[in-house]
Amino acid sequence: MPGSFQNLNFDAPFVIEEDGVRSLHFTLGEVQSSMRVDRPDELELDYTRTMMGFLLLNPRPRNIGMIGLGGGSLTRFCHRHLPSARITVVENNPAVIALRETFGVPADDDRFTVVAGDGGAFIARSPGSFDVLLVDAFDASGLPPQLGSLAFYHGCFRALLPGGLLVANLHADDFRHADYVQRIGISFCDNAMQVLAVEKSNCIVFAGRERSVTLEALRRLDWAGSLDPEVQRQLRAEFAHIGWSAAKILPGAPACP
């Protein structure tokens, strides 16, 4: 298939199902999210398992915010395996929200809500709200510029409770990648690490507010007694990968919010 057609953007997200895997697409060339139909709560894509590495630092979060719903992989996993957590997901694309039942996203209830709206605006009006903030908000053109700005990452810092963690999914081959990482470093006083996912197209950045994010912290075993066996089965290999491959981000300017 010619590359120009493969990367053609469509007017709305669409679903492709093949070999028991249901995937969300904005283009034919890139997968946004995937779900194994017979095991919907498993994390099919490796970068989503990397993002769950926040459990190495806080295995029992109480309030989780997510910017970007996509096919709901992280949503389903957290909803099932972190039953004490209150989860709020913000998605700005109504067509993505319309597919929530197709991807088994739970119905809204007293501990789970999907909010239709702009992620940056939501963060700006949510100071001191979250133990963990997961940012995975790509559209057909990549990461929206406003969700990679210094103002946005300052807002993420303020939206976290003391001890809170930002987990940001970035594309490692994006020409703006180094800028995004440096901005996170500036906003979080260089208290951040980055991990290339196994497939190496995604780079996950972990950053902390008043919680140390270091290689030593990521290698601690506090999670072993806190996570259920199914979580450990799915994530043990990824936790080992994080412990061996996490790297300190380059220092940014001393301009903590």
Secondary structure in CASP SS format (residue, H / E / C, confidence):
PFRMAT SS
TARGET T0000
AUTHOR 0000-0000-0000
METHOD secondary structure of the structure
MODEL  1
M C 1.00
P C 1.00
G H 1.00
S H 1.00
F H 1.00
Q H 1.00
N C 1.00
L C 1.00
N E 1.00
F E 1.00
D E 1.00
A E 1.00
P E 1.00
F E 1.00
V E 1.00
I E 1.00
E E 1.00
E E 1.00
D C 1.00
G C 1.00
V E 1.00
R E 1.00
S E 1.00
L E 1.00
H E 1.00
F E 1.00
T E 1.00
L C 1.00
G C 1.00
E C 1.00
V E 1.00
Q E 1.00
S E 1.00
S E 1.00
M E 1.00
R E 1.00
V C 1.00
D C 1.00
R C 1.00
P C 1.00
D C 1.00
E C 1.00
L C 1.00
E C 1.00
L C 1.00
D H 1.00
Y H 1.00
T H 1.00
R H 1.00
T H 1.00
M H 1.00
M H 1.00
G H 1.00
F H 1.00
L H 1.00
L H 1.00
L C 1.00
N C 1.00
P C 1.00
R C 1.00
P C 1.00
R C 1.00
N E 1.00
I E 1.00
G E 1.00
M E 1.00
I E 1.00
G C 1.00
L C 1.00
G C 1.00
G C 1.00
G C 1.00
S H 1.00
L H 1.00
T H 1.00
R H 1.00
F H 1.00
C H 1.00
H H 1.00
R H 1.00
H H 1.00
L C 1.00
P C 1.00
S C 1.00
A C 1.00
R E 1.00
I E 1.00
T E 1.00
V E 1.00
V E 1.00
E E 1.00
N C 1.00
N C 1.00
P H 1.00
A H 1.00
V H 1.00
I H 1.00
A C 1.00
L C 1.00
R C 1.00
E C 1.00
T C 1.00
F C 1.00
G C 1.00
V C 1.00
P C 1.00
A C 1.00
D C 1.00
D E 1.00
D C 1.00
R C 1.00
F E 1.00
T E 1.00
V E 1.00
V E 1.00
A E 1.00
G C 1.00
D C 1.00
G H 1.00
G H 1.00
A H 1.00
F H 1.00
I H 1.00
A H 1.00
R C 1.00
S C 1.00
P C 1.00
G C 1.00
S C 1.00
F E 1.00
D E 1.00
V E 1.00
L E 1.00
L E 1.00
V E 1.00
D C 1.00
A C 1.00
F C 1.00
D E 1.00
A C 1.00
S C 1.00
G E 1.00
L C 1.00
P C 1.00
P H 1.00
Q H 1.00
L H 1.00
G H 1.00
S C 1.00
L H 1.00
A H 1.00
F H 1.00
Y H 1.00
H H 1.00
G H 1.00
C H 1.00
F H 1.00
R H 1.00
A H 1.00
L E 1.00
L E 1.00
P E 1.00
G E 1.00
G E 1.00
L E 1.00
L E 1.00
V E 1.00
A E 1.00
N E 1.00
L E 1.00
H E 1.00
A C 1.00
D C 1.00
D C 1.00
F C 1.00
R C 1.00
H H 1.00
A H 1.00
D H 1.00
Y H 1.00
V H 1.00
Q H 1.00
R H 1.00
I H 1.00
G H 1.00
I H 1.00
S H 1.00
F C 1.00
C C 1.00
D C 1.00
N C 1.00
A E 1.00
M E 1.00
Q E 1.00
V E 1.00
L E 1.00
A C 1.00
V C 1.00
E C 1.00
K C 1.00
S C 1.00
N E 1.00
C E 1.00
I E 1.00
V E 1.00
F E 1.00
A E 1.00
G E 1.00
R C 1.00
E C 1.00
R C 1.00
S C 1.00
V C 1.00
T C 1.00
L H 1.00
E H 1.00
A H 1.00
L H 1.00
R C 1.00
R C 1.00
L C 1.00
D H 1.00
W H 1.00
A H 1.00
G H 1.00
S C 1.00
L C 1.00
D C 1.00
P H 1.00
E H 1.00
V H 1.00
Q H 1.00
R H 1.00
Q H 1.00
L H 1.00
R H 1.00
A H 1.00
E H 1.00
F H 1.00
A H 1.00
H H 1.00
I H 1.00
G H 1.00
W H 1.00
S H 1.00
A C 1.00
A E 1.00
K E 1.00
I C 1.00
L C 1.00
P C 1.00
G C 1.00
A C 1.00
P C 1.00
A C 1.00
C C 1.00
P C 1.00
END
